[in-house]
Amino acid sequence: MPRALATDGVGTVQPRIPRQSAHEHGVHRAENDARLSAELASVIGGARRRAVRDGDRQIDTAHLLHSLLESDPETRAAVGDGPRIARLLGYLVQRSIGYGLRWQSGVEDSGAVPVVTEAAGYSPLAAASMEYACERAALRGGPARGVDLLAAIVVDRQARAVEVLARAGVDPYEVLARLDDWSGRPPERVEDGEATH
């Protein structure tokens, strides 16, 4: 099928190429971030597709958690057993009703983390979580993995992902402590939207 053509005003025909929105550009750039493992880049792609499918303006931490649970075995192991995962996924697929309707009218931003302006397409809290995941991985000397992002999104109690965890009976501090045990780092405490060592 031929592409649509447009003239440049002087008679020359130019192919019309749709412009990529800042939202899409920023998210695709994040997916190609060298600081991310290939698996985590795939998770980000899944979260982006979910946000588009749900008609959401931004990728938030609940989109990230949903994608992590679907495709990252380490994340599932850190969260818990099979019934717990099934309960979590049940809540996440219902974001178009109930609490999800409330989310549509606002931006996910607790105010406890600085806004990362470079990450177009993410909620402020999700953007900060991505940066924190990369910083956490840098301490280990490797690219960020799914468990780094999981640790980053459970740190802030105002995160939508943390709300979903709580609804499913999952304590974010227990998840974070388990992740820190795996990494050999001292556990961080989750308190009122901030992590402390």
C-alpha distance (Angstrom), angle and dihedral (degrees) to the residues before:
residue distance angle dihedral
M1 . . .
P2 3.84 . .
R3 3.77 119.0 .
A4 3.79 119.2 -113.3
L5 3.78 111.9 -94.5
A6 3.81 130.2 -147.7
T7 3.79 133.0 -174.5
D8 3.79 121.0 -121.0
G9 3.83 93.6 -137.2
V10 3.81 96.2 -94.0
G11 3.78 97.9 69.6
T12 3.80 98.9 -91.4
V13 3.79 112.9 129.9
Q14 3.79 114.1 -132.2
P15 3.83 126.8 -172.4
R16 3.81 110.3 -109.7
I17 3.79 108.2 -126.6
P18 3.80 116.9 -172.6
R19 3.79 112.2 -119.1
Q20 3.76 117.4 -119.4
S21 3.79 112.8 -122.3
A22 3.80 120.0 -120.5
H23 3.80 86.9 -114.5
E24 3.81 93.3 57.3
H25 3.80 93.5 39.4
G26 3.79 93.2 53.0
V27 3.80 94.3 47.2
H28 3.81 94.2 45.4
R29 3.81 89.2 49.1
A30 3.81 89.0 53.2
E31 3.80 90.6 50.5
N32 3.82 88.3 56.4
D33 3.82 93.8 46.5
A34 3.82 108.6 134.0
R35 3.80 88.8 -143.0
L36 3.82 90.1 69.3
S37 3.79 126.8 80.0
A38 3.80 115.6 -121.9
E39 3.80 88.7 -109.1
L40 3.81 93.2 53.6
A41 3.81 91.7 46.6
S42 3.81 86.7 55.2
V43 3.82 89.7 50.6
I44 3.83 89.9 53.0
G45 3.79 89.6 50.6
G46 3.80 89.6 52.3
A47 3.81 91.6 49.7
R48 3.82 90.3 50.0
R49 3.81 92.1 51.6
R50 3.81 90.7 47.5
A51 3.82 92.0 51.1
V52 3.81 91.0 50.0
R53 3.81 91.6 46.7
D54 3.81 91.3 49.5
G55 3.80 91.5 48.8
D56 3.82 92.1 -120.0
R57 3.79 120.1 154.7
Q58 3.80 94.7 -139.9
I59 3.78 141.4 22.7
D60 3.79 106.7 -108.2
T61 3.80 132.5 -172.6
A62 3.82 91.7 -92.6
H63 3.83 89.8 58.8
L64 3.80 88.8 49.4
L65 3.82 92.9 48.2
H66 3.82 91.3 48.1
S67 3.80 92.2 51.8
L68 3.82 91.9 45.1
L69 3.80 92.7 52.0
E70 3.79 91.8 48.2
S71 3.79 97.9 49.3
D72 3.82 112.4 16.6
P73 3.84 117.8 77.5
E74 3.84 92.7 -169.4
T75 3.80 90.4 56.4
R76 3.79 91.8 50.4
A77 3.81 90.5 49.5
A78 3.81 91.2 50.5
V79 3.81 93.1 50.1
G80 3.79 96.3 49.5
D81 3.75 145.6 -113.4
G82 3.80 131.4 -7.7
P83 3.84 98.0 -92.4
R84 3.81 90.5 50.6
I85 3.82 91.2 51.7
A86 3.80 91.0 47.9
R87 3.82 90.7 50.7
L88 3.82 91.2 49.3
L89 3.79 93.4 48.8
G90 3.79 88.8 48.1
Y91 3.80 90.4 57.8
L92 3.79 93.1 43.8
V93 3.81 95.2 53.0
Q94 3.81 88.4 53.8
R95 3.80 94.8 62.4
S96 3.80 90.3 113.9
I97 3.83 89.4 68.4
G98 3.79 135.6 42.8
Y99 3.79 112.8 -1.8
G100 3.80 90.2 10.7
L101 3.80 90.7 64.1
R102 3.79 88.8 55.3
W103 3.80 90.0 52.1
Q104 3.81 92.4 55.6
S105 3.80 91.4 68.7
G106 3.80 97.1 54.3
V107 3.78 146.5 40.9
E108 3.78 119.9 -109.4
D109 3.80 102.9 -116.3
S110 3.80 123.9 131.6
G111 3.79 94.7 -173.0
A112 3.80 88.6 -128.1
V113 3.80 94.5 100.6
P114 3.81 129.9 51.0
V115 3.79 115.5 -103.9
V116 3.80 112.5 -107.4
T117 3.79 103.3 -144.6
E118 3.80 95.9 -173.5
A119 3.81 94.5 68.0
A120 3.80 101.8 77.6
G121 3.77 112.5 -172.7
Y122 3.80 96.6 35.4
S123 3.77 129.6 97.4
P124 3.82 109.6 -111.0
L125 3.80 90.7 -106.7
A126 3.81 93.6 48.1
A127 3.82 90.5 48.6
A128 3.80 90.7 51.4
S129 3.81 89.6 47.7
M130 3.80 90.4 55.1
E131 3.80 90.8 52.2
Y132 3.81 92.1 46.7
A133 3.82 90.7 50.2
C134 3.81 90.0 54.1
E135 3.81 91.9 47.7
R136 3.79 90.9 49.4
A137 3.81 90.9 50.2
A138 3.83 91.5 47.5
L139 3.81 89.3 60.9
R140 3.78 86.5 58.4
G141 3.80 91.7 45.6
G142 3.77 97.7 -119.9
P143 3.78 143.0 89.6
A144 3.80 118.5 -73.9
R145 3.79 114.9 -88.5
G146 3.77 132.6 -164.7
V147 3.80 92.7 -91.1
D148 3.81 90.2 55.4
L149 3.79 89.8 55.2
L150 3.80 91.2 45.1
A151 3.82 89.8 53.5
A152 3.79 89.7 48.6
I153 3.80 96.1 51.5
V154 3.81 96.3 47.0
V155 3.82 92.8 53.4
D156 3.80 95.0 79.6
R157 3.80 116.1 62.1
Q158 3.82 90.2 -157.1
A159 3.81 91.6 63.1
R160 3.76 116.0 115.5
A161 3.80 88.5 -132.7
V162 3.80 89.6 58.2
E163 3.81 90.2 51.3
V164 3.80 89.3 54.4
L165 3.81 91.5 47.0
A166 3.80 90.1 52.3
R167 3.82 91.8 49.7
A168 3.80 88.5 53.6
G169 3.81 92.2 49.1
V170 3.82 95.6 -108.7
D171 3.83 116.6 140.5
P172 3.83 108.6 -140.1
Y173 3.81 91.2 -153.9
E174 3.79 90.7 57.7
V175 3.80 90.0 50.2
L176 3.81 91.2 49.1
A177 3.81 92.6 46.6
R178 3.81 89.8 51.2
L179 3.79 91.2 50.9
D180 3.80 91.9 48.6
D181 3.80 90.3 49.6
W182 3.80 88.6 54.1
S183 3.79 92.5 49.6
G184 3.81 95.8 43.4
R185 3.80 91.9 -123.7
P186 3.80 123.7 129.7
P187 3.81 110.2 -94.6
E188 3.76 119.6 -100.7
R189 3.79 119.6 -135.8
V190 3.77 119.3 -129.4
E191 3.78 109.1 -138.1
D192 3.79 128.0 163.6
G193 3.77 95.0 -34.6
E194 3.79 98.8 -42.2
A195 3.77 135.3 93.6
T196 3.78 119.4 -134.1
H197 3.77 129.8 -175.2
